[in-house]
Amino acid sequence: MSSNDTLARLAEVIEARKGGDPDKSYVARLFHKGTDAILKKIGEEATETVMAAKDGDPQKIVYEVADLWFHSMLALSAFGLKPADVLAELERRAGTSGLEEFAARKLKDREGDTHG
């Protein structure tokens, strides 16, 4: 099974649970509280990921990144997006230097600024 399959399967579980009983499902509870609650959890998980990385404990880093990815998937779902959308963007970027992409964006911004 590929990681794409794992993400797609998890996305299906999230979709199935988000409209459920908030007293019986963590996913339903966060969706019931609204997008701000989901976004707050992403912030918390991002901070916990940074702290785990600073501690240098590989097992803890993996655990916290899993939490971060999970909550990010809730946000994707809240906005009608799927993991495949993110994977497609990563594929689009593959083979392109981040520095080249940044330089191209700066050039495009400069060319668009004709009022200079």
Biopython code that builds the backbone (N, CA, C, O; Angstrom):
import numpy as np
from Bio.PDB.StructureBuilder import StructureBuilder

atoms = [
    (1, "MET", "N", (0.849, -1.189, 0.000)),
    (1, "MET", "CA", (0.000, 0.000, 0.000)),
    (1, "MET", "C", (0.884, 1.238, 0.000)),
    (1, "MET", "O", (1.852, 1.313, 0.757)),
    (2, "SER", "N", (0.557, 2.200, -0.840)),
    (2, "SER", "CA", (1.363, 3.417, -0.934)),
    (2, "SER", "C", (0.912, 4.445, 0.107)),
    (2, "SER", "O", (-0.173, 4.346, 0.681)),
    (3, "SER", "N", (1.774, 5.424, 0.327)),
    (3, "SER", "CA", (1.418, 6.489, 1.260)),
    (3, "SER", "C", (0.216, 7.267, 0.736)),
    (3, "SER", "O", (-0.594, 7.766, 1.517)),
    (4, "ASN", "N", (0.102, 7.369, -0.598)),
    (4, "ASN", "CA", (-1.056, 8.031, -1.190)),
    (4, "ASN", "C", (-2.337, 7.288, -0.813)),
    (4, "ASN", "O", (-3.354, 7.913, -0.512)),
    (5, "ASP", "N", (-2.290, 5.947, -0.830)),
    (5, "ASP", "CA", (-3.451, 5.151, -0.428)),
    (5, "ASP", "C", (-3.801, 5.397, 1.037)),
    (5, "ASP", "O", (-4.974, 5.517, 1.393)),
    (6, "THR", "N", (-2.788, 5.469, 1.867)),
    (6, "THR", "CA", (-3.007, 5.705, 3.298)),
    (6, "THR", "C", (-3.677, 7.057, 3.513)),
    (6, "THR", "O", (-4.636, 7.161, 4.278)),
    (7, "LEU", "N", (-3.180, 8.088, 2.846)),
    (7, "LEU", "CA", (-3.767, 9.423, 2.980)),
    (7, "LEU", "C", (-5.196, 9.452, 2.435)),
    (7, "LEU", "O", (-6.078, 10.059, 3.043)),
    (8, "ALA", "N", (-5.428, 8.805, 1.301)),
    (8, "ALA", "CA", (-6.770, 8.769, 0.716)),
    (8, "ALA", "C", (-7.742, 8.040, 1.645)),
    (8, "ALA", "O", (-8.879, 8.474, 1.828)),
    (9, "ARG", "N", (-7.287, 6.933, 2.227)),
    (9, "ARG", "CA", (-8.148, 6.183, 3.147)),
    (9, "ARG", "C", (-8.474, 7.017, 4.386)),
    (9, "ARG", "O", (-9.618, 7.029, 4.841)),
    (10, "LEU", "N", (-7.481, 7.710, 4.930)),
    (10, "LEU", "CA", (-7.711, 8.565, 6.088)),
    (10, "LEU", "C", (-8.669, 9.700, 5.731)),
    (10, "LEU", "O", (-9.531, 10.057, 6.534)),
    (11, "ALA", "N", (-8.528, 10.264, 4.542)),
    (11, "ALA", "CA", (-9.440, 11.324, 4.099)),
    (11, "ALA", "C", (-10.871, 10.814, 4.036)),
    (11, "ALA", "O", (-11.801, 11.544, 4.380)),
    (12, "GLU", "N", (-11.060, 9.584, 3.606)),
    (12, "GLU", "CA", (-12.406, 8.988, 3.560)),
    (12, "GLU", "C", (-12.982, 8.839, 4.959)),
    (12, "GLU", "O", (-14.168, 9.091, 5.173)),
    (13, "VAL", "N", (-12.156, 8.432, 5.910)),
    (13, "VAL", "CA", (-12.607, 8.296, 7.301)),
    (13, "VAL", "C", (-13.006, 9.665, 7.850)),
    (13, "VAL", "O", (-14.029, 9.792, 8.524)),
    (14, "ILE", "N", (-12.207, 10.679, 7.565)),
    (14, "ILE", "CA", (-12.522, 12.036, 8.023)),
    (14, "ILE", "C", (-13.863, 12.481, 7.444)),
    (14, "ILE", "O", (-14.708, 13.003, 8.172)),
    (15, "GLU", "N", (-14.064, 12.279, 6.150)),
    (15, "GLU", "CA", (-15.331, 12.658, 5.517)),
    (15, "GLU", "C", (-16.508, 11.939, 6.160)),
    (15, "GLU", "O", (-17.566, 12.533, 6.370)),
    (16, "ALA", "N", (-16.324, 10.665, 6.470)),
    (16, "ALA", "CA", (-17.406, 9.872, 7.057)),
    (16, "ALA", "C", (-17.746, 10.317, 8.477)),
    (16, "ALA", "O", (-18.892, 10.203, 8.911)),
    (17, "ARG", "N", (-16.756, 10.820, 9.192)),
    (17, "ARG", "CA", (-16.964, 11.158, 10.609)),
    (17, "ARG", "C", (-17.281, 12.622, 10.869)),
    (17, "ARG", "O", (-17.809, 12.950, 11.932)),
    (18, "LYS", "N", (-16.974, 13.514, 9.927)),
    (18, "LYS", "CA", (-17.074, 14.936, 10.249)),
    (18, "LYS", "C", (-18.493, 15.406, 10.541)),
    (18, "LYS", "O", (-18.671, 16.410, 11.230)),
    (19, "GLY", "N", (-19.482, 14.724, 10.047)),
    (19, "GLY", "CA", (-20.860, 15.103, 10.349)),
    (19, "GLY", "C", (-21.485, 14.260, 11.439)),
    (19, "GLY", "O", (-22.694, 14.322, 11.662)),
    (20, "GLY", "N", (-20.667, 13.473, 12.119)),
    (20, "GLY", "CA", (-21.171, 12.564, 13.148)),
    (20, "GLY", "C", (-21.471, 13.241, 14.471)),
    (20, "GLY", "O", (-21.547, 14.466, 14.566)),
    (21, "ASP", "N", (-21.638, 12.422, 15.476)),
    (21, "ASP", "CA", (-21.962, 12.864, 16.826)),
    (21, "ASP", "C", (-20.708, 13.410, 17.506)),
    (21, "ASP", "O", (-19.742, 12.672, 17.700)),
    (22, "PRO", "N", (-20.710, 14.690, 17.870)),
    (22, "PRO", "CA", (-19.538, 15.283, 18.510)),
    (22, "PRO", "C", (-19.180, 14.644, 19.849)),
    (22, "PRO", "O", (-18.050, 14.779, 20.321)),
    (23, "ASP", "N", (-20.140, 13.947, 20.463)),
    (23, "ASP", "CA", (-19.859, 13.277, 21.732)),
    (23, "ASP", "C", (-19.173, 11.934, 21.528)),
    (23, "ASP", "O", (-18.647, 11.353, 22.477)),
    (24, "LYS", "N", (-19.176, 11.436, 20.288)),
    (24, "LYS", "CA", (-18.617, 10.110, 20.021)),
    (24, "LYS", "C", (-17.430, 10.128, 19.064)),
    (24, "LYS", "O", (-16.762, 9.108, 18.896)),
    (25, "SER", "N", (-17.157, 11.273, 18.434)),
    (25, "SER", "CA", (-16.085, 11.344, 17.443)),
    (25, "SER", "C", (-15.293, 12.631, 17.619)),
    (25, "SER", "O", (-15.851, 13.729, 17.631)),
    (26, "TYR", "N", (-13.971, 12.473, 17.757)),
    (26, "TYR", "CA", (-13.083, 13.622, 17.857)),
    (26, "TYR", "C", (-13.175, 14.475, 16.597)),
    (26, "TYR", "O", (-13.221, 15.702, 16.678)),
    (27, "VAL", "N", (-13.201, 13.830, 15.434)),
    (27, "VAL", "CA", (-13.310, 14.554, 14.163)),
    (27, "VAL", "C", (-14.603, 15.361, 14.138)),
    (27, "VAL", "O", (-14.591, 16.546, 13.806)),
    (28, "ALA", "N", (-15.711, 14.728, 14.485)),
    (28, "ALA", "CA", (-17.003, 15.422, 14.496)),
    (28, "ALA", "C", (-16.979, 16.585, 15.488)),
    (28, "ALA", "O", (-17.543, 17.645, 15.216)),
    (29, "ARG", "N", (-16.336, 16.392, 16.621)),
    (29, "ARG", "CA", (-16.275, 17.446, 17.644)),
    (29, "ARG", "C", (-15.541, 18.677, 17.098)),
    (29, "ARG", "O", (-15.999, 19.804, 17.282)),
    (30, "LEU", "N", (-14.404, 18.461, 16.429)),
    (30, "LEU", "CA", (-13.678, 19.607, 15.881)),
    (30, "LEU", "C", (-14.466, 20.300, 14.781)),
    (30, "LEU", "O", (-14.504, 21.529, 14.730)),
    (31, "PHE", "N", (-15.101, 19.525, 13.893)),
    (31, "PHE", "CA", (-15.908, 20.144, 12.838)),
    (31, "PHE", "C", (-17.106, 20.883, 13.431)),
    (31, "PHE", "O", (-17.508, 21.929, 12.921)),
    (32, "HIS", "N", (-17.672, 20.342, 14.501)),
    (32, "HIS", "CA", (-18.806, 20.989, 15.165)),
    (32, "HIS", "C", (-18.375, 22.341, 15.761)),
    (32, "HIS", "O", (-19.141, 23.305, 15.751)),
    (33, "LYS", "N", (-17.153, 22.394, 16.273)),
    (33, "LYS", "CA", (-16.640, 23.644, 16.855)),
    (33, "LYS", "C", (-16.305, 24.676, 15.785)),
    (33, "LYS", "O", (-16.287, 25.875, 16.062)),
    (34, "GLY", "N", (-16.038, 24.215, 14.564)),
    (34, "GLY", "CA", (-15.785, 25.141, 13.461)),
    (34, "GLY", "C", (-14.332, 25.183, 13.011)),
    (34, "GLY", "O", (-13.435, 24.616, 13.635)),
    (35, "THR", "N", (-14.146, 25.875, 11.912)),
    (35, "THR", "CA", (-12.833, 25.951, 11.272)),
    (35, "THR", "C", (-11.770, 26.532, 12.202)),
    (35, "THR", "O", (-10.627, 26.075, 12.195)),
    (36, "ASP", "N", (-12.134, 27.531, 13.000)),
    (36, "ASP", "CA", (-11.147, 28.132, 13.901)),
    (36, "ASP", "C", (-10.571, 27.102, 14.866)),
    (36, "ASP", "O", (-9.382, 27.147, 15.179)),
    (37, "ALA", "N", (-11.397, 26.180, 15.338)),
    (37, "ALA", "CA", (-10.916, 25.140, 16.252)),
    (37, "ALA", "C", (-9.929, 24.212, 15.547)),
    (37, "ALA", "O", (-8.932, 23.796, 16.136)),
    (38, "ILE", "N", (-10.208, 23.894, 14.298)),
    (38, "ILE", "CA", (-9.300, 23.051, 13.517)),
    (38, "ILE", "C", (-7.974, 23.778, 13.291)),
    (38, "ILE", "O", (-6.905, 23.189, 13.452)),
    (39, "LEU", "N", (-8.044, 25.046, 12.923)),
    (39, "LEU", "CA", (-6.832, 25.824, 12.674)),
    (39, "LEU", "C", (-6.011, 26.006, 13.947)),
    (39, "LEU", "O", (-4.781, 25.989, 13.900)),
    (40, "LYS", "N", (-6.676, 26.179, 15.069)),
    (40, "LYS", "CA", (-5.972, 26.294, 16.345)),
    (40, "LYS", "C", (-5.209, 25.006, 16.641)),
    (40, "LYS", "O", (-4.077, 25.050, 17.121)),
    (41, "LYS", "N", (-5.827, 23.857, 16.356)),
    (41, "LYS", "CA", (-5.158, 22.574, 16.577)),
    (41, "LYS", "C", (-3.931, 22.449, 15.683)),
    (41, "LYS", "O", (-2.908, 21.916, 16.114)),
    (42, "ILE", "N", (-4.014, 22.931, 14.445)),
    (42, "ILE", "CA", (-2.850, 22.875, 13.556)),
    (42, "ILE", "C", (-1.708, 23.691, 14.166)),
    (42, "ILE", "O", (-0.559, 23.249, 14.157)),
    (43, "GLY", "N", (-2.011, 24.855, 14.686)),
    (43, "GLY", "CA", (-0.991, 25.682, 15.337)),
    (43, "GLY", "C", (-0.362, 24.977, 16.530)),
    (43, "GLY", "O", (0.856, 25.009, 16.709)),
    (44, "GLU", "N", (-1.196, 24.342, 17.345)),
    (44, "GLU", "CA", (-0.691, 23.604, 18.506)),
    (44, "GLU", "C", (0.208, 22.457, 18.071)),
    (44, "GLU", "O", (1.282, 22.247, 18.634)),
    (45, "GLU", "N", (-0.239, 21.721, 17.071)),
    (45, "GLU", "CA", (0.537, 20.563, 16.601)),
    (45, "GLU", "C", (1.836, 21.000, 15.938)),
    (45, "GLU", "O", (2.853, 20.318, 16.064)),
    (46, "ALA", "N", (1.814, 22.130, 15.234)),
    (46, "ALA", "CA", (3.042, 22.642, 14.627)),
    (46, "ALA", "C", (4.055, 22.999, 15.708)),
    (46, "ALA", "O", (5.243, 22.705, 15.576)),
    (47, "THR", "N", (3.588, 23.629, 16.767)),
    (47, "THR", "CA", (4.468, 23.989, 17.879)),
    (47, "THR", "C", (5.029, 22.735, 18.539)),
    (47, "THR", "O", (6.216, 22.682, 18.858)),
    (48, "GLU", "N", (4.183, 21.725, 18.745)),
    (48, "GLU", "CA", (4.640, 20.477, 19.353)),
    (48, "GLU", "C", (5.650, 19.768, 18.446)),
    (48, "GLU", "O", (6.577, 19.122, 18.937)),
    (49, "THR", "N", (5.476, 19.886, 17.137)),
    (49, "THR", "CA", (6.429, 19.297, 16.193)),
    (49, "THR", "C", (7.785, 19.989, 16.325)),
    (49, "THR", "O", (8.823, 19.327, 16.348)),
    (50, "VAL", "N", (7.776, 21.299, 16.409)),
    (50, "VAL", "CA", (9.024, 22.052, 16.574)),
    (50, "VAL", "C", (9.713, 21.652, 17.880)),
    (50, "VAL", "O", (10.925, 21.433, 17.900)),
    (51, "MET", "N", (8.958, 21.558, 18.953)),
    (51, "MET", "CA", (9.542, 21.199, 20.248)),
    (51, "MET", "C", (10.120, 19.782, 20.217)),
    (51, "MET", "O", (11.190, 19.544, 20.777)),
    (52, "ALA", "N", (9.436, 18.851, 19.576)),
    (52, "ALA", "CA", (9.943, 17.484, 19.460)),
    (52, "ALA", "C", (11.242, 17.469, 18.661)),
    (52, "ALA", "O", (12.181, 16.752, 19.008)),
    (53, "ALA", "N", (11.295, 18.257, 17.598)),
    (53, "ALA", "CA", (12.503, 18.322, 16.782)),
    (53, "ALA", "C", (13.659, 18.927, 17.577)),
    (53, "ALA", "O", (14.798, 18.476, 17.455)),
    (54, "LYS", "N", (13.375, 19.935, 18.381)),
    (54, "LYS", "CA", (14.419, 20.537, 19.206)),
    (54, "LYS", "C", (14.946, 19.536, 20.228)),
    (54, "LYS", "O", (16.126, 19.566, 20.579)),
    (55, "ASP", "N", (14.067, 18.643, 20.711)),
    (55, "ASP", "CA", (14.490, 17.592, 21.647)),
    (55, "ASP", "C", (15.308, 16.517, 20.943)),
    (55, "ASP", "O", (16.094, 15.815, 21.579)),
    (56, "GLY", "N", (15.123, 16.388, 19.622)),
    (56, "GLY", "CA", (15.901, 15.432, 18.848)),
    (56, "GLY", "C", (15.488, 13.980, 19.000)),
    (56, "GLY", "O", (16.265, 13.082, 18.676)),
    (57, "ASP", "N", (14.280, 13.733, 19.487)),
    (57, "ASP", "CA", (13.801, 12.356, 19.682)),
    (57, "ASP", "C", (13.044, 11.918, 18.429)),
    (57, "ASP", "O", (11.915, 12.355, 18.209)),
    (58, "PRO", "N", (13.654, 11.058, 17.603)),
    (58, "PRO", "CA", (13.011, 10.677, 16.332)),
    (58, "PRO", "C", (11.593, 10.129, 16.487)),
    (58, "PRO", "O", (10.714, 10.465, 15.693)),
    (59, "GLN", "N", (11.360, 9.300, 17.489)),
    (59, "GLN", "CA", (10.029, 8.716, 17.682)),
    (59, "GLN", "C", (8.999, 9.802, 18.001)),
    (59, "GLN", "O", (7.874, 9.770, 17.503)),
    (60, "LYS", "N", (9.397, 10.753, 18.830)),
    (60, "LYS", "CA", (8.492, 11.848, 19.189)),
    (60, "LYS", "C", (8.237, 12.759, 17.992)),
    (60, "LYS", "O", (7.125, 13.259, 17.817)),
    (61, "ILE", "N", (9.255, 12.976, 17.172)),
    (61, "ILE", "CA", (9.091, 13.800, 15.969)),
    (61, "ILE", "C", (8.054, 13.163, 15.048)),
    (61, "ILE", "O", (7.151, 13.843, 14.561)),
    (62, "VAL", "N", (8.185, 11.865, 14.811)),
    (62, "VAL", "CA", (7.234, 11.159, 13.941)),
    (62, "VAL", "C", (5.824, 11.260, 14.513)),
    (62, "VAL", "O", (4.876, 11.515, 13.770)),
    (63, "TYR", "N", (5.674, 11.065, 15.811)),
    (63, "TYR", "CA", (4.369, 11.133, 16.474)),
    (63, "TYR", "C", (3.742, 12.511, 16.276)),
    (63, "TYR", "O", (2.566, 12.618, 15.929)),
    (64, "GLU", "N", (4.527, 13.564, 16.497)),
    (64, "GLU", "CA", (3.990, 14.920, 16.388)),
    (64, "GLU", "C", (3.701, 15.306, 14.937)),
    (64, "GLU", "O", (2.712, 15.990, 14.670)),
    (65, "VAL", "N", (4.542, 14.882, 14.003)),
    (65, "VAL", "CA", (4.271, 15.168, 12.594)),
    (65, "VAL", "C", (2.996, 14.446, 12.162)),
    (65, "VAL", "O", (2.217, 14.986, 11.377)),
    (66, "ALA", "N", (2.776, 13.234, 12.667)),
    (66, "ALA", "CA", (1.529, 12.520, 12.355)),
    (66, "ALA", "C", (0.325, 13.320, 12.838)),
    (66, "ALA", "O", (-0.674, 13.426, 12.127)),
    (67, "ASP", "N", (0.412, 13.883, 14.041)),
    (67, "ASP", "CA", (-0.673, 14.735, 14.548)),
    (67, "ASP", "C", (-0.860, 15.965, 13.664)),
    (67, "ASP", "O", (-1.987, 16.353, 13.354)),
    (68, "LEU", "N", (0.258, 16.575, 13.261)),
    (68, "LEU", "CA", (0.194, 17.766, 12.413)),
    (68, "LEU", "C", (-0.444, 17.445, 11.072)),
    (68, "LEU", "O", (-1.309, 18.186, 10.604)),
    (69, "TRP", "N", (-0.028, 16.347, 10.450)),
    (69, "TRP", "CA", (-0.608, 15.944, 9.163)),
    (69, "TRP", "C", (-2.094, 15.655, 9.313)),
    (69, "TRP", "O", (-2.895, 16.073, 8.477)),
    (70, "PHE", "N", (-2.470, 14.938, 10.384)),
    (70, "PHE", "CA", (-3.877, 14.598, 10.601)),
    (70, "PHE", "C", (-4.723, 15.865, 10.687)),
    (70, "PHE", "O", (-5.745, 15.982, 10.011)),
    (71, "HIS", "N", (-4.295, 16.804, 11.515)),
    (71, "HIS", "CA", (-5.086, 18.025, 11.686)),
    (71, "HIS", "C", (-5.069, 18.880, 10.417)),
    (71, "HIS", "O", (-6.043, 19.576, 10.129)),
    (72, "SER", "N", (-3.977, 18.833, 9.661)),
    (72, "SER", "CA", (-3.933, 19.518, 8.372)),
    (72, "SER", "C", (-4.936, 18.898, 7.408)),
    (72, "SER", "O", (-5.540, 19.599, 6.596)),
    (73, "MET", "N", (-5.110, 17.586, 7.499)),
    (73, "MET", "CA", (-6.099, 16.919, 6.650)),
    (73, "MET", "C", (-7.522, 17.336, 7.031)),
    (73, "MET", "O", (-8.400, 17.393, 6.170)),
    (74, "LEU", "N", (-7.754, 17.625, 8.304)),
    (74, "LEU", "CA", (-9.061, 18.142, 8.711)),
    (74, "LEU", "C", (-9.304, 19.498, 8.046)),
    (74, "LEU", "O", (-10.403, 19.779, 7.569)),
    (75, "ALA", "N", (-8.257, 20.337, 8.022)),
    (75, "ALA", "CA", (-8.394, 21.644, 7.369)),
    (75, "ALA", "C", (-8.648, 21.478, 5.878)),
    (75, "ALA", "O", (-9.490, 22.175, 5.313)),
    (76, "LEU", "N", (-7.930, 20.564, 5.234)),
    (76, "LEU", "CA", (-8.184, 20.315, 3.810)),
    (76, "LEU", "C", (-9.650, 19.971, 3.596)),
    (76, "LEU", "O", (-10.304, 20.523, 2.711)),
    (77, "SER", "N", (-10.158, 19.062, 4.408)),
    (77, "SER", "CA", (-11.552, 18.641, 4.292)),
    (77, "SER", "C", (-12.511, 19.806, 4.510)),
    (77, "SER", "O", (-13.521, 19.928, 3.816)),
    (78, "ALA", "N", (-12.191, 20.655, 5.472)),
    (78, "ALA", "CA", (-13.056, 21.804, 5.780)),
    (78, "ALA", "C", (-13.183, 22.735, 4.577)),
    (78, "ALA", "O", (-14.191, 23.425, 4.423)),
    (79, "PHE", "N", (-12.161, 22.753, 3.727)),
    (79, "PHE", "CA", (-12.172, 23.623, 2.557)),
    (79, "PHE", "C", (-12.416, 22.867, 1.259)),
    (79, "PHE", "O", (-12.139, 23.370, 0.170)),
    (80, "GLY", "N", (-12.943, 21.641, 1.389)),
    (80, "GLY", "CA", (-13.310, 20.858, 0.208)),
    (80, "GLY", "C", (-12.126, 20.335, -0.587)),
    (80, "GLY", "O", (-12.240, 20.073, -1.784)),
    (81, "LEU", "N", (-10.993, 20.185, 0.078)),
    (81, "LEU", "CA", (-9.783, 19.707, -0.585)),
    (81, "LEU", "C", (-9.440, 18.299, -0.118)),
    (81, "LEU", "O", (-9.970, 17.817, 0.883)),
    (82, "LYS", "N", (-8.549, 17.649, -0.853)),
    (82, "LYS", "CA", (-8.138, 16.284, -0.547)),
    (82, "LYS", "C", (-6.620, 16.194, -0.538)),
    (82, "LYS", "O", (-5.943, 17.056, -1.098)),
    (83, "PRO", "N", (-6.076, 15.152, 0.096)),
    (83, "PRO", "CA", (-4.622, 14.967, 0.056)),
    (83, "PRO", "C", (-4.079, 14.943, -1.369)),
    (83, "PRO", "O", (-2.960, 15.396, -1.610)),
    (84, "ALA", "N", (-4.851, 14.423, -2.308)),
    (84, "ALA", "CA", (-4.409, 14.368, -3.711)),
    (84, "ALA", "C", (-4.109, 15.758, -4.254)),
    (84, "ALA", "O", (-3.245, 15.908, -5.119)),
    (85, "ASP", "N", (-4.810, 16.782, -3.759)),
    (85, "ASP", "CA", (-4.543, 18.155, -4.193)),
    (85, "ASP", "C", (-3.143, 18.599, -3.759)),
    (85, "ASP", "O", (-2.429, 19.254, -4.519)),
    (86, "VAL", "N", (-2.765, 18.243, -2.550)),
    (86, "VAL", "CA", (-1.441, 18.595, -2.034)),
    (86, "VAL", "C", (-0.376, 17.776, -2.763)),
    (86, "VAL", "O", (0.669, 18.305, -3.141)),
    (87, "LEU", "N", (-0.643, 16.491, -2.956)),
    (87, "LEU", "CA", (0.316, 15.640, -3.662)),
    (87, "LEU", "C", (0.539, 16.134, -5.087)),
    (87, "LEU", "O", (1.662, 16.089, -5.590)),
    (88, "ALA", "N", (-0.521, 16.603, -5.740)),
    (88, "ALA", "CA", (-0.381, 17.141, -7.100)),
    (88, "ALA", "C", (0.500, 18.388, -7.094)),
    (88, "ALA", "O", (1.300, 18.584, -8.008)),
    (89, "GLU", "N", (0.361, 19.220, -6.087)),
    (89, "GLU", "CA", (1.198, 20.419, -5.993)),
    (89, "GLU", "C", (2.654, 20.039, -5.753)),
    (89, "GLU", "O", (3.556, 20.649, -6.328)),
    (90, "LEU", "N", (2.891, 19.038, -4.912)),
    (90, "LEU", "CA", (4.263, 18.578, -4.681)),
    (90, "LEU", "C", (4.859, 17.996, -5.956)),
    (90, "LEU", "O", (6.035, 18.212, -6.248)),
    (91, "GLU", "N", (4.052, 17.259, -6.714)),
    (91, "GLU", "CA", (4.510, 16.720, -7.993)),
    (91, "GLU", "C", (4.864, 17.844, -8.965)),
    (91, "GLU", "O", (5.854, 17.770, -9.692)),
    (92, "ARG", "N", (4.030, 18.891, -8.961)),
    (92, "ARG", "CA", (4.283, 20.031, -9.849)),
    (92, "ARG", "C", (5.628, 20.666, -9.524)),
    (92, "ARG", "O", (6.345, 21.115, -10.418)),
    (93, "ARG", "N", (5.962, 20.700, -8.248)),
    (93, "ARG", "CA", (7.204, 21.331, -7.812)),
    (93, "ARG", "C", (8.424, 20.433, -7.985)),
    (93, "ARG", "O", (9.555, 20.918, -7.989)),
    (94, "ALA", "N", (8.204, 19.137, -8.128)),
    (94, "ALA", "CA", (9.323, 18.187, -8.210)),
    (94, "ALA", "C", (10.240, 18.556, -9.361)),
    (94, "ALA", "O", (9.784, 18.865, -10.462)),
    (95, "GLY", "N", (11.523, 18.522, -9.099)),
    (95, "GLY", "CA", (12.495, 18.818, -10.137)),
    (95, "GLY", "C", (12.770, 20.295, -10.328)),
    (95, "GLY", "O", (13.605, 20.677, -11.147)),
    (96, "THR", "N", (12.068, 21.128, -9.572)),
    (96, "THR", "CA", (12.294, 22.567, -9.656)),
    (96, "THR", "C", (13.026, 23.005, -8.396)),
    (96, "THR", "O", (12.587, 22.726, -7.281)),
    (97, "SER", "N", (14.123, 23.680, -8.580)),
    (97, "SER", "CA", (14.861, 24.214, -7.441)),
    (97, "SER", "C", (14.008, 25.257, -6.738)),
    (97, "SER", "O", (13.399, 26.111, -7.383)),
    (98, "GLY", "N", (13.967, 25.186, -5.436)),
    (98, "GLY", "CA", (13.241, 26.188, -4.665)),
    (98, "GLY", "C", (13.781, 27.585, -4.924)),
    (98, "GLY", "O", (13.026, 28.557, -4.955)),
    (99, "LEU", "N", (15.091, 27.677, -5.109)),
    (99, "LEU", "CA", (15.698, 28.984, -5.396)),
    (99, "LEU", "C", (15.274, 29.490, -6.768)),
    (99, "LEU", "O", (15.022, 30.682, -6.946)),
    (100, "GLU", "N", (15.195, 28.571, -7.747)),
    (100, "GLU", "CA", (14.744, 28.971, -9.087)),
    (100, "GLU", "C", (13.293, 29.441, -9.041)),
    (100, "GLU", "O", (12.937, 30.443, -9.662)),
    (101, "GLU", "N", (12.461, 28.714, -8.303)),
    (101, "GLU", "CA", (11.046, 29.087, -8.211)),
    (101, "GLU", "C", (10.899, 30.453, -7.546)),
    (101, "GLU", "O", (10.102, 31.281, -7.985)),
    (102, "PHE", "N", (11.667, 30.683, -6.492)),
    (102, "PHE", "CA", (11.623, 31.962, -5.801)),
    (102, "PHE", "C", (12.051, 33.091, -6.735)),
    (102, "PHE", "O", (11.407, 34.139, -6.775)),
    (103, "ALA", "N", (13.126, 32.886, -7.481)),
    (103, "ALA", "CA", (13.616, 33.904, -8.425)),
    (103, "ALA", "C", (12.581, 34.181, -9.507)),
    (103, "ALA", "O", (12.374, 35.334, -9.887)),
    (104, "ALA", "N", (11.929, 33.138, -10.006)),
    (104, "ALA", "CA", (10.904, 33.318, -11.037)),
    (104, "ALA", "C", (9.725, 34.118, -10.488)),
    (104, "ALA", "O", (9.156, 34.952, -11.192)),
    (105, "ARG", "N", (9.361, 33.863, -9.237)),
    (105, "ARG", "CA", (8.254, 34.615, -8.628)),
    (105, "ARG", "C", (8.629, 36.087, -8.477)),
    (105, "ARG", "O", (7.811, 36.967, -8.746)),
    (106, "LYS", "N", (9.863, 36.356, -8.048)),
    (106, "LYS", "CA", (10.307, 37.749, -7.907)),
    (106, "LYS", "C", (10.296, 38.464, -9.245)),
    (106, "LYS", "O", (9.880, 39.620, -9.328)),
    (107, "LEU", "N", (10.758, 37.778, -10.310)),
    (107, "LEU", "CA", (10.771, 38.364, -11.646)),
    (107, "LEU", "C", (9.340, 38.642, -12.111)),
    (107, "LEU", "O", (9.058, 39.707, -12.660)),
    (108, "LYS", "N", (8.459, 37.700, -11.895)),
    (108, "LYS", "CA", (7.058, 37.877, -12.289)),
    (108, "LYS", "C", (6.443, 39.059, -11.535)),
    (108, "LYS", "O", (5.706, 39.853, -12.119)),
    (109, "ASP", "N", (6.747, 39.174, -10.243)),
    (109, "ASP", "CA", (6.239, 40.296, -9.450)),
    (109, "ASP", "C", (6.754, 41.625, -9.996)),
    (109, "ASP", "O", (5.999, 42.592, -10.101)),
    (110, "ARG", "N", (8.053, 41.673, -10.346)),
    (110, "ARG", "CA", (8.635, 42.899, -10.895)),
    (110, "ARG", "C", (8.010, 43.269, -12.238)),
    (110, "ARG", "O", (7.724, 44.440, -12.489)),
    (111, "GLU", "N", (7.799, 42.274, -13.100)),
    (111, "GLU", "CA", (7.194, 42.519, -14.413)),
    (111, "GLU", "C", (5.751, 42.983, -14.279)),
    (111, "GLU", "O", (5.251, 43.741, -15.110)),
    (112, "GLY", "N", (5.093, 42.525, -13.234)),
    (112, "GLY", "CA", (3.707, 42.924, -13.007)),
    (112, "GLY", "C", (3.592, 44.316, -12.425)),
    (112, "GLY", "O", (2.519, 44.919, -12.467)),
    (113, "ASP", "N", (4.692, 44.842, -11.876)),
    (113, "ASP", "CA", (4.692, 46.172, -11.262)),
    (113, "ASP", "C", (5.086, 47.204, -12.314)),
    (113, "ASP", "O", (6.238, 47.634, -12.360)),
    (114, "THR", "N", (4.130, 47.604, -13.162)),
    (114, "THR", "CA", (4.405, 48.548, -14.248)),
    (114, "THR", "C", (4.216, 49.990, -13.797)),
    (114, "THR", "O", (4.460, 50.916, -14.571)),
    (115, "HIS", "N", (3.789, 50.190, -12.566)),
    (115, "HIS", "CA", (3.556, 51.555, -12.072)),
    (115, "HIS", "C", (4.772, 52.140, -11.369)),
    (115, "HIS", "O", (4.750, 53.292, -10.934)),
    (116, "GLY", "N", (5.858, 51.330, -11.256)),
    (116, "GLY", "CA", (7.066, 51.578, -10.560)),
    (116, "GLY", "C", (7.639, 52.846, -10.413)),
    (116, "GLY", "O", (8.693, 52.979, -9.792)),
]
sb = StructureBuilder()
sb.init_structure("model")
sb.init_model(0)
sb.init_chain("A")
sb.init_seg("    ")
for serial, (resi, resn, name, xyz) in enumerate(atoms, 1):
    if name == "N":
        sb.init_residue(resn, " ", resi, " ")
    sb.init_atom(name, np.array(xyz, "f"), 0.0, 1.0, " ", f" {name:<3s}", serial, name[0])
structure = sb.get_structure()
